[in-house]
């Protein structure tokens, strides 16, 4: 018989049979290990609708998923059946992906624990027996290394537990680790000597230093960020120009904010509220003009455009307009 009523007849007949719950229960009774079957309350067995396979794999879709409540403590077991009539060397990896997708769907349904997902590959291909490993770790170039990585807890880089002296020995990572360890816990001025010492090693580019100082200003709790950065600039000669530019930008911002506070206070005391919007627009214009003035000074002194963007927030187009 040469005519086919469906382009995937093997998958179609398989799905037709296994979508029947009673047939599926017989399948699980035959193929699931006893310890997994012992976990299941089979009266709660039900098919899960839809597929969770990636859109680019839909042409190969032949997965069937059933859920069943676990006996004893609250929980779920999912039984995943994948039908295959053509051997696939990476089928074990595909099954692992499907299992994780089922776990993700379970979490998205409002649960806060991962369910057990037991995969079964049903094979009826022309080549017999099934020619490839069903251990997904064998899909790696170095299975023994993969087994070490994925069969034990992941490595945790918890900087909050590291001693500061140990962090200071971490070369180019030291500044990031030290600041992020203490950013929520200490006044950053307490770290002044350590920061200056790390900058003296010349590990960091101006862009990295400017990014870090902006981070300190935004997220840190130094009593006077401008004074703090000015002192670092004075003692870290290599990065002095970049840091002083930040300090000047903070000085300008402080002046503008001070004016705004004074104007708002006056408004609160009874001045016409209708002029507030106009005043704020004027202050924004002043702030903008101040930033442009700083950018022009940096361009004139030969500072890199990347660093100027970091400090001022201006775009390449805006900086190019200032050059013309």
C-alpha positions in Angstrom: 0.0 0.0 0.0 1.7 3.2 -1.2 -0.9 5.9 -0.5 -0.5 7.6 2.9 -3.4 9.5 4.6 -1.0 11.3 6.8 2.6 12.4 6.2 3.7 10.9 9.6 1.7 7.7 9.9 3.8 6.1 12.6 3.4 9.1 14.9 -0.2 9.5 14.1 -1.2 6.0 15.1 0.9 6.1 18.1 -0.6 9.4 19.3 -4.1 8.1 18.6 -3.6 5.1 20.9 -1.6 6.8 23.7 -4.0 9.7 24.0 -6.5 7.2 25.4 -6.0 7.2 29.2 -6.6 3.5 29.8 -4.1 2.6 27.0 -1.6 5.0 28.5 -2.0 3.5 31.9 -1.2 0.0 30.5 1.8 1.5 28.8 3.1 3.0 32.0 2.4 -0.3 33.9 4.6 -2.1 31.4 7.4 0.4 30.9 7.9 2.4 34.1 10.2 1.1 36.9 8.4 -0.2 40.0 9.8 2.6 42.3 8.3 5.3 40.0 5.0 3.5 39.7 4.9 3.3 43.5 4.9 7.1 43.7 1.8 7.5 41.5 -1.9 7.7 42.4 -3.1 6.3 39.1 -6.7 7.4 39.7 -5.5 11.0 39.1 -3.8 10.2 35.7 -4.7 12.8 33.1 -3.3 13.9 29.7 -1.8 17.4 29.5 -3.0 19.3 26.5 -0.8 20.9 23.9 2.9 20.5 23.2 5.9 22.3 24.7 8.3 21.6 21.9 10.1 24.6 20.3 8.4 26.1 17.3 11.3 25.1 14.9 10.8 21.5 16.0 7.0 21.2 15.4 7.5 19.1 12.3 9.0 16.4 14.5 6.5 16.8 17.3 5.3 13.4 18.7 5.4 14.0 22.4 2.7 12.9 24.8 2.6 14.1 28.4 0.6 12.8 31.3 0.4 14.1 34.9 -0.4 12.1 38.0 -0.5 13.1 41.6 2.2 11.5 43.8 1.2 9.4 46.7 2.0 10.7 50.2 3.2 14.3 50.3 1.7 16.7 47.8 3.5 16.5 44.5 3.3 15.5 40.9 4.9 13.0 38.5 4.8 13.7 34.8 5.3 10.8 32.4 6.6 11.9 29.1 6.5 9.6 26.1 8.3 10.4 22.9 7.7 8.3 19.7 10.6 7.7 17.3 10.7 5.8 14.1 14.0 7.2 12.8 17.0 7.1 15.1 18.4 10.4 16.3 21.9 10.5 17.8 20.9 13.5 20.1 17.5 12.1 21.1 18.5 11.8 24.7 19.2 15.6 24.7 15.9 16.3 23.1 14.2 14.3 25.8 16.0 16.3 28.5 14.8 19.5 26.8 11.3 18.3 26.8 11.5 17.3 30.5 12.8 20.8 31.4 10.0 22.4 29.4 7.5 20.3 31.3 9.0 21.4 34.5 8.9 25.1 33.4 5.2 24.7 32.5 4.6 23.3 36.0 6.2 26.3 37.6 4.3 28.7 35.4 1.1 27.1 36.7 1.9 28.5 40.2 3.9 25.7 41.8 7.1 26.5 43.6 8.8 23.0 43.4 9.9 21.1 40.3 8.0 18.0 39.5 9.5 14.6 38.6 9.3 14.1 34.9 10.0 10.6 33.8 10.8 10.3 30.0 10.2 7.2 28.0 11.4 6.8 24.4 9.2 4.5 22.3 11.1 3.3 19.3 9.9 1.4 16.3 12.5 2.1 13.7 13.8 -0.1 10.9 17.3 -0.3 12.4 17.2 -2.7 15.4 18.1 -2.4 18.2 18.0 1.3 18.9 21.5 2.4 18.0 22.2 5.3 20.3 22.7 5.9 24.0 19.7 7.1 26.0 21.9 8.8 28.5 21.8 12.6 27.7 25.3 13.0 29.1 26.6 10.9 26.3 25.6 13.7 23.9 28.6 15.7 25.2 32.0 15.6 23.7 33.4 14.7 27.2 30.6 12.9 29.0 32.7 12.3 32.1 33.3 16.0 32.6 29.6 16.7 31.9 28.7 14.2 34.6 30.8 16.0 37.1 29.2 19.4 36.2 25.6 18.3 36.1 25.5 15.7 38.9 26.6 18.0 41.8 25.7 21.5 43.1 26.6 24.3 40.9 29.6 26.5 41.9 28.6 29.5 44.0 30.6 32.7 43.8 29.2 34.3 46.9 31.2 37.5 47.4 29.2 38.4 50.5 31.1 35.7 52.5 34.6 36.5 51.2 37.2 38.1 53.4 38.3 41.5 52.1 42.0 40.6 52.3 41.2 37.5 50.1 39.3 39.7 47.6 42.2 42.1 47.4 44.2 39.2 45.9 41.7 38.6 43.1 43.6 40.8 40.6 41.2 42.3 37.9 38.1 41.0 39.7 39.0 42.6 43.0 37.4 46.0 42.5 34.1 44.6 41.3 34.0 42.0 44.1 34.9 44.5 46.8 32.4 47.1 45.8 29.5 44.7 45.2 30.2 43.0 48.5 29.7 46.2 50.5 27.5 48.4 48.3 24.4 47.8 50.4 26.2 47.4 53.7 28.8 50.1 54.3 29.5 53.8 53.7 31.8 53.6 50.6 34.2 56.1 52.1 35.3 53.3 54.5 36.7 51.5 51.4 38.6 54.5 50.1 42.1 53.2 50.9 41.3 49.8 49.4 39.9 51.3 46.2 42.9 53.6 45.7 45.3 50.6 46.3 43.5 48.5 43.6 43.5 51.4 41.1 47.3 51.8 41.7 47.8 48.3 40.2 46.7 49.7 36.8 44.4 46.7 36.2 41.5 48.8 35.0 40.6 51.0 31.9 39.2 54.4 32.3 35.9 53.1 31.0 35.8 50.5 33.7 36.7 53.0 36.4 34.0 55.5 35.2 31.4 52.7 35.1 32.3 51.7 38.7 32.2 55.3 40.0 28.8 55.9 38.4 27.6 52.7 40.1 28.9 53.9 43.4 27.1 57.3 43.0 23.8 55.6 42.0 23.8 52.7 44.4 26.3 53.5 47.2 25.7 55.4 50.4 28.7 57.7 50.6 27.8 60.9 52.6 29.3 63.1 49.9 29.9 61.3 46.5 31.6 64.3 45.0 34.1 64.6 47.8 34.6 60.8 47.8 35.4 60.7 44.0 37.5 63.8 44.2 39.7 62.2 46.8 40.1 59.0 44.8 41.0 61.1 41.7 43.7 63.0 43.8 45.3 59.7 44.9 44.8 57.6 41.7 46.8 59.7 39.2 46.3 57.4 36.2 42.5 57.9 36.3 42.6 61.4 37.7 41.2 63.1 34.5 38.3 60.7 34.2 37.4 60.8 37.8 37.6 64.6 38.1 35.2 64.9 35.1 32.7 62.9 37.1 33.3 65.1 40.2 32.7 68.2 38.1 29.5 66.7 36.7 28.3 65.9 40.3 29.2 69.5 41.3 27.1 70.9 38.4 24.2 68.5 39.3 24.4 69.5 42.9 24.1 73.2 42.1 21.1 72.6 39.8 19.4 70.5 42.4 20.0 73.1 45.1 18.4 75.7 42.9 15.4 73.5 42.3 15.0 72.8 46.0 15.0 76.5 46.7 12.5 77.3 44.0 10.2 74.5 45.1 10.4 75.7 48.7 9.4 79.2 47.5 6.5 77.7 45.6 5.3 75.8 48.7 5.4 79.1 50.6 2.8 80.6 48.3 4.4 81.6 45.1 2.4 81.0 41.9 2.2 77.3 41.3 1.7 77.9 37.6 5.3 79.0 37.1 6.7 75.7 38.5 6.6 73.9 35.2 8.4 76.7 33.4 11.1 76.9 36.1 11.7 73.1 35.9 12.1 73.4 32.1 14.6 76.2 32.6 16.5 74.1 35.1 16.5 71.1 32.7 17.9 73.4 30.0 20.6 74.6 32.4 21.5 71.1 33.3 21.7 70.2 29.6 23.9 73.2 28.9 26.2 72.2 31.8 26.5 68.7 30.5 27.3 70.0 27.0 30.0 72.3 28.5 31.6 69.4 30.2 31.5 67.3 27.1 33.1 70.1 25.0 35.9 70.4 27.6 36.6 66.7 27.4 36.6 66.7 23.6 39.1 69.7 23.6 41.4 67.8 26.0 41.4 64.7 23.8 39.4 62.4 26.0 38.0 59.3 24.3 34.4 59.5 23.0 33.6 56.3 24.8 34.6 57.8 28.1 32.7 61.0 27.4 29.5 59.1 26.7 29.9 57.2 30.0 30.2 60.4 32.0 27.7 62.6 30.2 25.1 60.2 28.8 25.3 62.0 25.4 25.0 59.9 22.2 27.6 59.6 19.4 25.4 61.8 17.2 25.2 64.5 19.9 29.0 64.4 20.4 29.7 64.5 16.7 27.5 67.7 16.5 29.7 69.3 19.2 32.8 68.6 17.1 31.4 70.4 14.0 
